[in-house]
Amino acid sequence: MNTEILYGIHSVQESIKAGRRSFFEIYIKKDKISKRLEDIQSSAKDLNIQVHRIDGLALKKITGTDLHQGVAVKVSPYPIVGMGDLISIRKKDSGKHFILLLDNVVDPQNLGALIRTALCVGVDGIIITKDRSARLTPAVSRASAGALEHCLISKVTNLSTTIKALKENGVWIAGMDSEASQSVFEADLTISIAVIIGGEDKGIRPLVKKSCDFLVSIPQTGKIDSLNASAAGAVVMYEVFRQRHVSKNTDMT
């Protein structure tokens, strides 16, 4: 069986909480003591996962990094879900889809940040492409503060074909485009929706953009042309959340 090494306190803790992987061994730096590491060791004992106390050099060799925070775990690969399974999911409270599509997001830090925000706002699932996308590595899990372990993510070969399937299931497609005339704050995002975030350099590809039902932009002032992928994604995802969950009559002052 293929395995990989998750590292960092959040990644290890959240992988155990999520319970979506198989666990083989946990490694904890033998001279490092903290409440969170003790909690991880206790959880490992409850799940009958073997714990090894090793020195820092050995832990660095196992993880390939100094950013391990004193803990790592050998696990099965990240569990990808089928797109059909993802589409079939609807939020119980509204019956509406809220899906995130990522087109050419190749930076692991941006991908991790987007996954973390997606989990916070209650996105049903995330769709990425098999090519031209950052891989779902332990580094992405760490960048997401462990949020990757809870999210449902599907990989597809053709994003345009995927968009067509989403539309056939009643999902509207909103693409982020810095030149769009409609602001994200003006658009109706309470509908069953899939939001597309483009890559760091070129944004959404032209063919994918043509497949969108509508495009939205983020208003801004200043000398910087645009936000990066993770920041733009956070803005639009929280606007969907705001429109769905915050009453228009709520006093925000």
C-alpha positions as CSV (number, residue, x, y, z in Angstrom):
1,M,0.0,0.0,0.0
2,N,1.2,3.5,-0.8
3,T,1.8,5.7,2.2
4,E,2.8,9.3,2.9
5,I,4.0,11.3,5.9
6,L,1.9,14.0,7.3
7,Y,3.7,16.4,9.6
8,G,2.9,19.3,11.8
9,I,0.5,19.4,14.8
10,H,-2.6,20.6,12.9
11,S,-2.2,18.2,10.1
12,V,-1.7,15.2,12.4
13,Q,-4.5,16.2,14.8
14,E,-7.0,16.9,12.0
15,S,-6.2,13.7,10.1
16,I,-7.0,11.8,13.3
17,K,-10.2,13.7,13.9
18,A,-11.4,13.3,10.3
19,G,-10.6,9.6,10.3
20,R,-10.6,9.4,6.5
21,R,-7.1,7.8,6.2
22,S,-5.5,4.6,7.5
23,F,-2.9,5.2,10.2
24,F,0.2,3.1,10.6
25,E,2.8,4.9,12.8
26,I,3.1,8.2,14.6
27,Y,6.5,9.7,15.3
28,I,7.0,12.3,18.1
29,K,10.2,14.1,19.0
30,K,11.3,12.5,22.2
31,D,12.6,15.7,23.9
32,K,9.5,17.8,23.0
33,I,6.6,18.1,25.4
34,S,3.4,20.0,25.0
35,K,-0.3,19.5,25.7
36,R,-1.1,19.1,22.0
37,L,1.5,16.4,21.5
38,E,0.2,14.6,24.6
39,D,-3.3,14.8,23.1
40,I,-2.0,13.3,19.9
41,Q,-0.2,10.5,21.7
42,S,-3.4,9.8,23.7
43,S,-5.5,9.7,20.6
44,A,-3.0,7.3,19.0
45,K,-3.3,5.0,22.0
46,D,-7.1,5.0,21.7
47,L,-6.8,4.0,18.1
48,N,-4.1,1.4,18.6
49,I,-1.6,3.4,16.5
50,Q,2.0,2.6,17.3
51,V,3.9,5.7,18.6
52,H,7.7,6.1,18.2
53,R,9.6,8.6,20.2
54,I,12.6,9.7,18.0
55,D,15.2,12.4,18.0
56,G,14.9,15.6,15.9
57,L,17.4,14.4,13.2
58,A,15.4,11.3,12.6
59,L,12.1,13.2,12.4
60,K,13.6,15.6,9.9
61,K,14.8,12.7,7.8
62,I,11.3,11.1,7.9
63,T,9.5,14.3,7.0
64,G,12.1,15.9,4.8
65,T,11.6,19.3,6.6
66,D,12.3,21.3,9.7
67,L,8.7,22.3,9.8
68,H,7.4,19.1,11.5
69,Q,6.6,20.8,14.9
70,G,7.8,17.6,16.6
71,V,5.3,15.2,15.1
72,A,4.5,13.2,12.0
73,V,2.3,10.3,11.0
74,K,2.5,7.6,8.3
75,V,-0.9,7.4,6.6
76,S,-2.6,6.2,3.5
77,P,-2.8,8.6,0.6
78,Y,-5.4,11.4,0.6
79,P,-8.9,10.0,-0.3
80,I,-10.1,11.6,-3.5
81,V,-13.9,11.4,-4.0
82,G,-15.7,11.0,-7.3
83,M,-17.2,14.0,-8.9
84,G,-20.6,12.3,-9.0
85,D,-20.5,11.8,-5.3
86,L,-19.6,15.4,-4.8
87,I,-22.4,16.7,-7.0
88,S,-24.9,14.5,-5.1
89,I,-24.1,16.3,-1.9
90,R,-26.5,19.1,-0.9
91,K,-26.5,21.1,2.2
92,K,-29.4,20.0,4.5
93,D,-30.3,23.6,5.5
94,S,-30.8,25.0,2.0
95,G,-30.7,22.2,-0.5
96,K,-28.3,24.3,-2.6
97,H,-24.8,23.4,-3.8
98,F,-21.8,25.4,-2.9
99,I,-18.8,24.1,-4.8
100,L,-15.4,25.5,-5.4
101,L,-13.6,24.9,-8.7
102,L,-9.9,25.6,-9.1
103,D,-8.4,26.3,-12.5
104,N,-4.6,26.2,-12.7
105,V,-3.9,26.9,-9.0
106,V,-0.4,25.5,-8.8
107,D,1.0,27.0,-5.7
108,P,0.7,24.7,-2.7
109,Q,0.4,27.6,-0.2
110,N,-2.5,29.1,-2.2
111,L,-4.2,25.8,-2.5
112,G,-3.9,25.1,1.2
113,A,-5.2,28.6,2.1
114,L,-8.2,28.1,-0.3
115,I,-9.0,24.7,1.2
116,R,-8.9,26.2,4.7
117,T,-11.3,28.9,3.8
118,A,-13.6,26.5,2.0
119,L,-13.9,24.4,5.1
120,C,-14.6,27.4,7.2
121,V,-17.5,28.6,5.0
122,G,-19.1,25.2,4.5
123,V,-18.2,24.5,0.9
124,D,-19.7,21.1,-0.1
125,G,-16.6,20.1,-2.0
126,I,-13.7,21.3,-4.2
127,I,-12.9,20.3,-7.7
128,I,-9.4,20.5,-9.1
129,T,-7.8,19.3,-12.4
130,K,-5.5,16.3,-12.6
131,D,-3.1,18.4,-14.6
132,R,-2.1,22.1,-14.0
133,S,-2.9,21.9,-10.3
134,A,-0.9,21.6,-7.1
135,R,-0.9,18.0,-5.8
136,L,-2.6,17.2,-2.5
137,T,0.6,16.7,-0.7
138,P,1.4,16.8,3.1
139,A,2.7,20.3,2.5
140,V,-0.8,21.3,1.3
141,S,-2.3,19.7,4.4
142,R,0.0,21.7,6.6
143,A,-0.7,24.9,4.6
144,S,-4.4,24.3,5.2
145,A,-3.8,23.9,8.9
146,G,-5.2,20.4,8.5
147,A,-8.4,21.5,6.8
148,L,-7.5,19.3,3.8
149,E,-8.2,16.2,6.0
150,H,-11.9,17.2,6.3
151,C,-12.6,18.5,2.8
152,L,-14.1,16.5,0.0
153,I,-12.0,17.0,-3.1
154,S,-12.5,15.6,-6.6
155,K,-10.0,15.5,-9.4
156,V,-11.2,15.8,-13.0
157,T,-9.5,15.6,-16.4
158,N,-11.6,18.3,-18.2
159,L,-13.0,21.2,-16.3
160,S,-15.3,22.3,-19.2
161,T,-16.9,18.9,-19.2
162,T,-17.3,19.1,-15.4
163,I,-18.9,22.5,-15.7
164,K,-21.4,21.0,-18.2
165,A,-22.3,18.2,-15.7
166,L,-22.7,20.8,-12.9
167,K,-25.1,22.8,-15.0
168,E,-27.1,19.7,-15.8
169,N,-27.6,19.3,-12.1
170,G,-28.9,22.8,-11.6
171,V,-25.7,24.5,-10.5
172,W,-24.9,28.0,-11.7
173,I,-21.2,28.7,-12.6
174,A,-19.7,31.9,-11.4
175,G,-16.2,32.8,-12.6
176,M,-13.8,35.2,-10.9
177,D,-12.5,37.8,-13.4
178,S,-10.8,41.0,-12.4
179,E,-12.2,42.7,-15.5
180,A,-15.9,41.6,-15.0
181,S,-18.3,44.5,-14.8
182,Q,-20.4,42.9,-12.1
183,S,-19.1,43.1,-8.6
184,V,-19.1,40.0,-6.4
185,F,-21.1,42.1,-3.9
186,E,-23.8,42.8,-6.5
187,A,-24.3,39.3,-7.7
188,D,-26.9,36.9,-6.3
189,L,-24.8,34.2,-4.7
190,T,-27.7,32.6,-2.8
191,I,-28.4,30.3,-5.7
192,S,-27.0,26.8,-6.1
193,I,-23.5,27.8,-7.2
194,A,-20.0,26.7,-8.2
195,V,-17.4,29.4,-8.0
196,I,-14.3,29.2,-10.2
197,I,-11.0,30.6,-9.0
198,G,-8.2,31.0,-11.6
199,G,-4.5,30.4,-11.3
200,E,-2.0,32.8,-9.8
201,D,-0.7,34.2,-13.1
202,K,-3.3,34.0,-15.8
203,G,-6.6,33.5,-14.0
204,I,-9.3,31.4,-15.5
205,R,-8.5,29.9,-18.9
206,P,-10.5,31.5,-21.8
207,L,-12.4,28.2,-22.7
208,V,-13.4,27.8,-19.0
209,K,-14.4,31.4,-18.8
210,K,-16.7,31.0,-21.8
211,S,-18.5,28.2,-20.0
212,C,-19.4,30.4,-17.0
213,D,-22.9,31.6,-16.5
214,F,-21.6,34.9,-15.2
215,L,-18.4,36.6,-14.2
216,V,-17.7,38.6,-11.1
217,S,-14.9,40.9,-9.9
218,I,-13.7,42.2,-6.6
219,P,-13.8,46.0,-6.4
220,Q,-10.5,47.5,-5.2
221,T,-8.4,50.7,-5.2
222,G,-4.7,51.1,-5.0
223,K,-1.7,50.4,-7.2
224,I,-1.8,46.6,-7.1
225,D,-3.6,45.0,-10.1
226,S,-5.3,42.2,-8.3
227,L,-5.5,39.9,-5.3
228,N,-3.7,36.6,-5.3
229,A,-5.8,33.4,-5.8
230,S,-6.2,32.6,-2.1
231,A,-7.2,36.1,-1.1
232,A,-9.6,36.5,-4.0
233,G,-11.1,33.1,-3.1
234,A,-11.6,34.1,0.5
235,V,-13.4,37.2,-0.5
236,V,-15.9,35.5,-2.8
237,M,-16.4,32.5,-0.6
238,Y,-17.2,34.6,2.4
239,E,-19.6,36.7,0.3
240,V,-21.5,33.6,-0.6
241,F,-21.5,32.7,3.1
242,R,-22.7,36.2,4.1
243,Q,-25.5,36.3,1.6
244,R,-26.8,32.8,2.7
245,H,-26.4,33.2,6.4
246,V,-26.4,36.8,7.5
247,S,-29.9,38.4,7.5
248,K,-30.2,41.7,5.5
249,N,-31.9,43.1,8.6
250,T,-29.0,42.3,10.9
251,D,-27.4,45.3,12.4
252,M,-23.7,44.9,11.5
253,T,-22.5,47.9,13.6
